[in-house]
């Protein structure tokens, strides 16, 4: 079994459905360790990043991005995952140390931690304005919310499964990933019935990976059993933050002159902290003053 994360795409032989699956335990563990996320924060963000990776696979342009953003009224009030066509993803969660009792099934209460709110999908394709659509959260469990989003906002019948499992003793991520299956126009009733039968027999993403290994290809073959699945390709996926000193500098340069003048008069360096990876970029008062002069020269 591989020791890297990867994504697999399939379709049925007739081309009336498309399916993706991903294993993401390594990149989710990177994020967990990076910010010392609590189990429930790890589960919530891990699910969202897995979904973003699968939806990001549909992007075409090298600079295109897909953002999934959840805002809720629970203790995990804000989650963001950003992916691209290269299989890179980064994510952010508010209140990374939140702890809640298990739900009635004994599982991590992700839905309760997020609460009521909205799911926003942003596709930035390099045009004048990004495509933005949203729906209300149904359960806060993320997979169900995405299924609802596809049905309501994109009128595409879909089935989404997401999961993150951790070792109870070490809280390290042992399994993570998901699947996304969509019915395309002209999909026959026989295909729908077979898919429903397969989904009814399917336990969960993490249980499948625990029993069969972290193999998204095997998971799709099980979900598409009897539908003559055709593999369309696979690619590695990974955690990647695109922050840089140049981006941080550009952020400062875009601020009003008055704000920059306050920073320049301070004896301490100005710090810009990336919310995705926590990296800090520092700029001296002299550097801030140079930004002011640059701004004045353009006026």
Secondary structure, 3 states (H helix, E strand, C coil): CCCCCEEEEEEECCCCEEEEEEECHHHHHHHHHHHCCCHHHHHHHHHHHHHHHHHHCCCCCCCCEEEEEEEECCCCCEEEEEEECCCEEEEEECCCCCCCCCCCCCCCCHHHHHCCEEEEEEEECCCCCCEEEEEECCCCCCHHHHHHHHHHHCCCCEEEEEEEEECCCCCCEEEEEEEEEEECCCCCHHHHHHHHHHHHHCCCHHHHHHHHCCCHHHHHHHHCCCCCEEEEEEEECEECCCCCHHHHHHHHHCCCHHHHHHHHHCCCCEEEECCCCCCEEEECHHHHHHHHHHHHHHC
